[in-house]
Amino acid sequence: ALHLNIGIHASRFFRNNQEQLTPNLSDPYYNDNTRKDELSGFIKANYSMDKLDFFGDVQVRGVKLIFFPDHDFLGEITSIPTRDWLFINASGGVTYSFNQKMNIYASFGRTGREPTRFDILGSTQINPFNVSIAQDINQVVQEYVNDIEAGYRWKSENLMINVNAFYMQFENEIAPIGEFIPQGFVQVYENQAPSQRYGTEVEFTYQFLPKFRLSGGGTYMEASISSFTDPATDIEYQNVTPILTPELNLQSTLSYEPIERLAFELRGRYLSEAYMELTNDRDFIVPESFV
């Protein structure tokens, strides 16, 4: 059987950005506007054939971001260029069911996203420190990710297990890796060199007694960025680990429900160590932790 879903979505988001100093709340010293227009359409398809289920979807999405600076705050500056993006996001996959309890699956998807207002400005304001950045349409551009996943599912009356392997390849990932803006101490957002993340996820739930349930999961992930140039020193580093990406993330919950509407839980979580900056200096790490 073939099932199709088709849709279209349009929106206009108008944002007013004001900053005031108490007690002059009725007289903001900063007042600018941003408008974001979006138009998208999608087609989703599902096709079932014996023990196989296929799915696919395609989305075409256009986005326009328009800036209206506060000229009283900045003076008569050159206008901030309008940003226009067009994305074609697509994904597809297949599931094979051995029986009602067990199946395997595989999928591929490619998705793009635009930089946010904060990504572009590096601030909540358009101010003298970031005007040149805001006027450069190549300072930060859209990013893309290709995602390949495959997994195994088991579900019975008392036990649910899902094991998933993934490989994610990023193009132009948006990240705070540029110079620091003097006002606000915010690091400029730029596009990183190609990067990747791959690993395995496990999720489970086990009802081992009528009133007891054990659930949890874990992720093992390897992540690397092909190259990073430190803006402070101009030194280039190869195959660095992204910040705050621990290899191991394990968690579990033991639940006891003596009566309906009353439950007690004991939770545990373990995180392996993670780097705090992209030169991967061992002096700047978040130590492993267990809570």
C-alpha positions as CSV (number, residue, x, y, z in Angstrom):
1,A,0.0,0.0,0.0
2,L,1.2,3.5,-0.9
3,H,0.5,6.5,1.4
4,L,1.3,10.1,0.4
5,N,1.2,13.3,2.4
6,I,1.7,16.6,0.8
7,G,1.8,20.0,2.5
8,I,2.8,23.6,2.2
9,H,3.7,26.1,4.9
10,A,4.2,29.9,4.9
11,S,5.1,32.2,7.7
12,R,6.2,35.8,8.4
13,F,7.9,36.5,11.7
14,F,8.4,40.1,12.7
15,R,10.8,40.7,15.6
16,N,11.3,44.0,17.5
17,N,14.6,44.2,19.5
18,Q,14.6,46.8,22.2
19,E,17.0,47.6,25.0
20,Q,16.2,49.9,27.9
21,L,17.9,51.2,31.0
22,T,15.9,51.3,34.3
23,P,13.9,53.5,35.0
24,N,13.6,54.8,31.4
25,L,11.6,51.7,30.2
26,S,9.4,53.8,27.9
27,D,12.4,55.3,26.1
28,P,14.6,52.5,24.8
29,Y,18.2,53.5,23.8
30,Y,18.2,50.7,21.2
31,N,15.4,49.7,18.9
32,D,15.7,47.6,15.7
33,N,13.6,45.2,13.7
34,T,14.1,41.9,11.9
35,R,11.7,40.1,9.5
36,K,11.9,36.5,8.6
37,D,9.8,35.1,5.7
38,E,9.6,31.4,5.1
39,L,7.9,29.3,2.4
40,S,8.2,25.5,2.3
41,G,6.5,22.5,0.7
42,F,6.9,18.8,1.3
43,I,6.0,15.3,0.0
44,K,6.1,12.3,2.3
45,A,5.6,8.7,1.0
46,N,5.3,5.4,2.7
47,Y,5.1,2.1,0.9
48,S,4.6,-1.3,2.4
49,M,5.3,-4.6,0.7
50,D,5.2,-7.9,2.7
51,K,7.8,-7.5,5.4
52,L,9.4,-4.4,3.9
53,D,8.3,-0.8,4.7
54,F,9.9,2.1,2.6
55,F,9.6,5.8,3.5
56,G,10.9,8.9,1.8
57,D,10.3,12.6,2.1
58,V,11.5,15.8,0.3
59,Q,11.1,19.3,1.5
60,V,11.9,22.5,-0.5
61,R,12.3,25.4,1.8
62,G,13.0,29.1,1.1
63,V,14.0,31.6,3.8
64,K,14.5,35.4,3.7
65,L,15.9,37.3,6.6
66,I,15.6,41.1,6.5
67,F,17.4,43.6,8.9
68,F,16.1,47.1,9.8
69,P,18.9,48.6,11.8
70,D,18.4,51.3,14.4
71,H,19.9,54.4,12.6
72,D,19.4,56.6,15.7
73,F,21.8,54.3,17.6
74,L,24.3,53.7,14.7
75,G,23.9,56.8,12.5
76,E,23.3,56.5,8.8
77,I,25.1,53.4,8.0
78,T,25.0,51.2,4.9
79,S,22.0,48.9,5.2
80,I,22.6,45.3,6.3
81,P,22.2,42.9,3.4
82,T,19.2,40.7,3.2
83,R,19.9,37.0,3.5
84,D,18.2,34.5,1.2
85,W,18.5,30.7,1.5
86,L,17.0,27.8,-0.5
87,F,17.2,24.3,0.9
88,I,16.2,20.9,-0.5
89,N,16.0,18.5,2.4
90,A,15.5,14.8,1.7
91,S,15.5,11.5,3.5
92,G,14.6,7.9,2.9
93,G,14.9,4.5,4.4
94,V,13.6,1.0,4.7
95,T,12.5,-1.3,7.6
96,Y,12.5,-5.1,7.5
97,S,10.3,-6.9,10.0
98,F,11.2,-10.5,10.9
99,N,8.0,-10.7,13.0
100,Q,5.9,-8.5,15.3
101,K,8.7,-8.3,17.9
102,M,11.9,-7.7,15.8
103,N,12.9,-5.6,12.9
104,I,16.0,-3.9,11.4
105,Y,16.2,-0.6,9.5
106,A,18.5,1.8,7.6
107,S,18.1,5.4,6.5
108,F,19.8,8.3,4.9
109,G,19.0,12.0,5.2
110,R,20.5,15.3,4.1
111,T,19.4,18.5,5.9
112,G,20.4,22.2,5.7
113,R,19.8,25.0,8.1
114,E,20.4,28.7,8.0
115,P,22.4,30.8,10.5
116,T,20.3,32.6,13.1
117,R,20.2,36.3,13.7
118,F,22.6,35.8,16.7
119,D,24.9,33.6,14.5
120,I,25.1,36.5,12.0
121,L,25.5,39.4,14.4
122,G,27.4,37.6,17.2
123,S,25.3,39.8,19.5
124,T,21.7,40.9,20.2
125,Q,22.5,44.3,18.7
126,I,23.8,45.7,15.5
127,N,26.6,47.9,16.9
128,P,29.9,49.5,15.9
129,F,31.8,46.3,16.8
130,N,29.8,44.0,14.5
131,V,28.6,46.2,11.6
132,S,31.3,45.0,9.3
133,I,30.5,41.3,10.2
134,A,26.8,41.8,9.7
135,Q,27.5,43.4,6.2
136,D,29.6,40.4,5.1
137,I,27.2,37.9,3.6
138,N,30.0,35.3,3.5
139,Q,30.9,35.6,7.2
140,V,28.7,32.7,8.1
141,V,26.6,30.7,5.5
142,Q,24.2,27.8,5.7
143,E,25.3,24.4,7.0
144,Y,24.4,20.9,5.9
145,V,24.5,17.4,7.5
146,N,24.4,14.0,5.9
147,D,23.1,11.4,8.3
148,I,23.3,7.6,7.8
149,E,21.7,5.4,10.4
150,A,21.0,1.6,10.8
151,G,19.6,-0.3,13.7
152,Y,17.9,-3.2,15.4
153,R,14.6,-3.1,17.4
154,W,13.1,-5.7,19.7
155,K,9.9,-5.2,21.5
156,S,8.0,-7.8,23.7
157,E,5.6,-7.5,26.5
158,N,8.3,-6.8,29.1
159,L,11.4,-5.8,27.1
160,M,12.2,-3.1,24.6
161,I,15.6,-2.7,23.0
162,N,16.8,-0.4,20.3
163,V,20.4,-0.4,19.0
164,N,21.3,2.3,16.5
165,A,24.5,3.1,14.6
166,F,25.0,6.5,13.1
167,Y,27.4,8.4,10.9
168,M,27.0,12.2,10.5
169,Q,29.0,14.3,8.2
170,F,28.8,18.1,8.5
171,E,29.5,20.7,5.8
172,N,30.1,24.3,7.0
173,E,28.9,23.6,10.5
174,I,28.1,26.9,12.2
175,A,30.2,27.4,15.4
176,P,31.7,30.2,17.6
177,I,35.3,29.9,16.3
178,G,36.1,33.4,15.1
179,E,37.5,36.5,16.8
180,F,35.9,37.9,20.0
181,I,33.7,40.9,19.7
182,P,34.8,43.5,22.3
183,Q,31.3,44.3,23.5
184,G,29.8,41.4,25.3
185,F,32.8,39.1,24.9
186,V,31.0,37.1,22.3
187,Q,33.0,34.9,19.8
188,V,32.1,35.4,16.2
189,Y,30.3,32.6,14.5
190,E,31.9,31.1,11.4
191,N,31.7,27.9,9.4
192,Q,33.9,25.1,10.5
193,A,36.0,22.8,8.2
194,P,34.3,19.5,7.4
195,S,33.6,17.4,10.5
196,Q,32.1,14.1,11.4
197,R,30.4,12.2,14.3
198,Y,29.8,8.5,14.4
199,G,29.0,6.0,17.0
200,T,26.3,3.7,18.6
201,E,23.2,4.4,20.7
202,V,21.4,1.9,22.9
203,E,18.0,2.4,24.5
204,F,16.1,-0.1,26.6
205,T,13.2,-0.6,29.0
206,Y,12.7,-3.8,31.1
207,Q,9.6,-4.4,33.2
208,F,11.1,-7.2,35.4
209,L,8.5,-7.2,38.1
210,P,4.9,-5.9,38.1
211,K,5.9,-2.7,40.0
212,F,9.5,-2.3,39.0
213,R,10.9,-1.0,35.7
214,L,14.5,-0.5,34.6
215,S,15.2,1.8,31.7
216,G,18.1,3.7,30.2
217,G,20.5,3.9,27.4
218,G,23.9,5.1,26.3
219,T,25.8,6.6,23.5
220,Y,29.4,6.0,22.4
221,M,30.5,8.7,19.9
222,E,33.7,9.6,18.1
223,A,33.8,13.2,16.8
224,S,36.4,15.1,14.9
225,I,36.8,18.4,12.9
226,S,39.2,18.1,10.0
227,S,41.1,21.3,10.9
228,F,40.8,24.4,13.1
229,T,42.9,27.6,13.0
230,D,43.1,29.3,16.4
231,P,42.2,33.0,15.7
232,A,44.4,34.1,18.6
233,T,47.6,32.5,17.3
234,D,46.9,31.5,13.6
235,I,48.1,28.0,14.5
236,E,46.3,25.3,12.6
237,Y,45.3,22.1,14.3
238,Q,44.3,18.9,12.5
239,N,41.6,16.4,13.5
240,V,40.5,18.1,16.7
241,T,37.6,17.0,18.9
242,P,34.7,19.4,19.2
243,I,34.0,21.0,22.5
244,L,31.7,19.3,25.0
245,T,31.4,16.0,23.1
246,P,32.2,13.2,25.5
247,E,32.8,9.8,24.1
248,L,30.5,8.1,26.6
249,N,27.1,9.2,27.8
250,L,25.4,6.5,29.9
251,Q,22.2,6.8,31.9
252,S,19.7,4.5,33.7
253,T,16.6,4.8,35.8
254,L,15.1,2.3,38.2
255,S,11.4,3.0,38.9
256,Y,9.1,1.6,41.6
257,E,5.4,2.3,41.4
258,P,3.7,0.9,44.5
259,I,0.3,2.3,43.6
260,E,-1.3,4.2,40.7
261,R,-0.2,7.8,40.6
262,L,2.8,7.3,42.9
263,A,6.3,6.4,41.7
264,F,9.8,6.5,43.1
265,E,12.9,6.7,40.8
266,L,16.6,6.3,41.2
267,R,18.5,7.8,38.3
268,G,22.2,7.6,37.4
269,R,24.2,9.3,34.7
270,Y,27.8,9.0,33.6
271,L,29.7,11.4,31.3
272,S,33.3,10.8,30.2
273,E,35.6,13.8,30.0
274,A,35.2,16.5,27.3
275,Y,37.3,19.3,25.9
276,M,36.4,22.9,26.6
277,E,38.2,24.4,23.6
278,L,39.2,23.4,20.1
279,T,43.0,23.3,20.5
280,N,42.3,20.2,22.7
281,D,44.5,21.5,25.5
282,R,44.5,19.0,28.3
283,D,44.5,21.9,30.8
284,F,41.0,22.8,29.7
285,I,38.7,19.8,30.1
286,V,35.5,18.9,31.8
287,P,36.4,15.9,34.0
288,E,34.4,12.7,33.8
289,S,31.4,12.7,36.2
290,F,28.8,10.4,37.7
291,V,25.6,11.7,39.2
